[in-house]
Amino acid sequence: MGTAIMITSGKGGTGKTSLTAGVASCLAALGKRVLCIDLDIGLRNLDIALGLTDRAVMDFSDVMERRCPLLTASVEHPDIRGLYLLTAPLSLHQPDPAAFRTVVDGAKDGFDYVFMDSPAGLGTGFQLAMAAADRAIVVSATDPAALRDAQRTVSQLMSYMDEIHLVMNRVQPRLMGKLRTSIDHAMDTAGLPLLGIVPEDPHVTMAAATGVPVVLLTHKGASPAYLNIARRLLGQRIPLLRIR
């Protein structure tokens, strides 16, 4: 039986979707079967971060409403074996958390990990992911607004699951110094144990523009941070990445 993980953030712009794609790609490269589900209904872009633009024809609503089976609707990555995408519909008239959970429970029979990329905020996509998740990763930047919104997200999640971790993303050491913030302060503010630190990396933007997953584009910057997080999810003891 696999594990369903929701990736969420309190506000947009934290790099949540890029992190979902990066960590999922690394887990697949480490030999795991990984299904990524885009829950950003109407504004989906996980396919871009994965380098699977326009490959997905069916979406998770087709599986929920039994128009096609999960493996038919899912698209496997051509270059990263074991990495699959189930995209979001352009609209969803009757969100049904119970039906979505059934889809995810079925996916856990065939995949080691199911990553649910929920949109920022606490709307429909967030509610669907929360209903189906075994654990959550909250993604935040270091600015006060992102941390406050992350804290609000955590308060919603705590009633539904015990395992919630924080990833500090798009970290800029010089900016953190100017703001007199620290990773410890960020952890205290969000109230979560730290799963990983990911640096700001222009390769992430370049990867999306070229349609190539960033882990295939470079082994520097965000890529080793994604790999470290993937290994920690597998239970390995990996030191935090030093950001310079």
N, C-alpha and C positions, 0 to 999 in steps of 0.2 A: 504494500500500500504506500503510495507516494504522499508527499506533503504539499499542501496548498498554502502559498504565501502571497499575501496582498502587499503591494508596494504602493505607499500613499504619501501624501504631503499636505500640509495645511494650505499652502498657496502655490500658485504657478511659478515657473521659472527656477525651480530647485534642481532640475535635471533628473527628475524621477524616471522618465521614460528611457533616457539614455542609460541610467543605472540598471533598470530592468533588463534592457537588451544586453548590456555588457556582462552582468553577472550570469544571466541565463546562458549566454554564449560560452562563458568560461566553464560552467557546469557541464554543458554538452561536450565541450572539448575534453573534459576530464572523464568522459565516458558515461554520463548520465543522460537519461531521456528527459527532456524538458519541454513543456508546453507553455507558451506565453499567450495569455488572453488579454486582448486590449479591451478595456472597459470604458474608454472615453467615447461614449456614444455620440455620433455626429461629428466629432472632431478627432477621429482616430489618427494616430501617427506613429504607433509602435512599429508598423511595417517599414517605415522609413529608417528608424534607428536600427532595425534588424537587417536592412538591405533586402527587403522582400516587397518592395513597392509594387502594387497592382497585381501581385501573384494570388492573393486571396480572393476567391469568388464568393464563397459562402461565409457566414458569420455566426457568432454564438447564438443569435436568435433562431437561426435555422435548426440548430441542434436542440435548443430548448423546446421548440415547437414541433420537433420530430420530422422536419422536412428532409433531413439527411443525418447520417451518423457522424459522430465526432471525428473519426479518422478521415472521412471524406471532406469535411469542412476545414480541417487543419492542413496547413501547408508546411512541408519540410524544407529547411534551408538547403540550397544546393551545395554549399561549401562546408557547412558545419553539421556533420551527421548527428542526428538525435535531437536537433533543435527545431521546434515546430511553432507555428503561429496560428491562433484562432482570433480573427479580427472582430471588431465591434460593428454593429449595424449602424446605418446612418440615422435611424430613428428606432425607438422602442416604445410602443404605445401603452403596453401593460407590463411594466417591470414586475417580475415574479421571483423574489429571492429564493423561495423554496425550489422552484423549477431550475434556477441557475445553480443552486447547491447540488441538485441531482446531476447536472452536467459535470460539475467539478468532481463530485464523488466518483462518477464514472471514469473521468480522466485519470484520477489517482490510481486506478487499477492498471493503467497502461504506461504511466509516466512516473518517474522518480520525484519530479518537482513540477508543480503547476504554479506559474508566476502570474498574478493578476495585477495588471497595471491600471490602477484606478485613477480617475481624474482628480485634480486638486479640488479641495473642498469636501463637503459632506453630502453631496447630491446622490443621484440614482446609482451611478457607477460605484461610488463608495459603499452604498448600502448593499449592493449586490455582492461586492467583494467581501465585505465584512460577514455576510451571512454564510459564506462558503469557506472562509480562511481558517487554517489551523494556527497560523501565526502571522505577524505583521512586521514590516520594515517601514519605519517612518523616515522619510528623507527630508533633510532641512539644510538650508544654507546658514551662514553664520550671522546674518543680519538680525536685529531684534524682531522685526516683523515676522520673518520666517520662523524664528524660534517660538514666538508667541502662538502663531497658528499651528505649529507642530504640537505644542502643549495642548491646545484645544482638541486636536485630532486624537491625541493619546487619551484624553478624558472620555471620548466616545468609544474608543476601542477596548478600554479596560474592563467593561462589563461583558465583553464577548470572548476574550481570549487572554491567556496568561503570558504568552511569549510575544513580547513586543520589543524591538530593538531600534536603535537610532543609527542612521548613516549621515555623517556630515559630508555634504557634497559641494563641489565647486569652491573648494577652500583656497583662499589666497592668503598666504602667510603675512605679506606686507599689509594687506588691508585689515587683517585681524589685529595686527599690532597697533594700527592707527585707531581702531575702534576699541582698543583695550579689552578685547574679548579673548577667550581661550576655549579649547576643546572641553576642558573640565566645566567651565561655566555653561557651555552649550548643553552638556549632559545634565547638569543640575537644573537648568531651565526647562528642558523637555521632560526630565524625570525618567530617563531611559538608560539602559546599558548601551554602550557603544559597540556597534558591529564593524564599523569601518570608517575610514577617512579617504575621501577622493579629491584630488586636486583639480582646480580649474584647468582645462585642457582644450586648446583650440582644435586638436585633432578630432574631438567629438563632433564639432560643427562641420569639419571637413568630411568626416565619415558620412554624416547624414546627407551632405550635398552630393557626394559621389555614389551613394547607395551601397557602401561597403561597411560592414560592422567595424567599429573602431578597434576591436581586438585583432582583426585581420589587417588593419592599416598600420598599426604601430605597437611596439612593446614598451613604450614609455608613457609617462603621464598617467591618465586614468586607467589604462589597461591593466597594469600590475595591481592597482587598487581593487579593480573588479575581481581579479583572480584571487586576491587575498580574501575578499568577502566570500567568494564561492567556496574556498577551502574551509573557511570558518563554518559555513553552513553544513559542510560535510563532517564537522566535529574536530577539525585539525586546529592545533594551537599555533597561530600565526601572529607574529608581532605586528603592531600597527605600522603602516607605511609612514616613513618620515617625509614630510613635505617641505621642500626647500624653495 
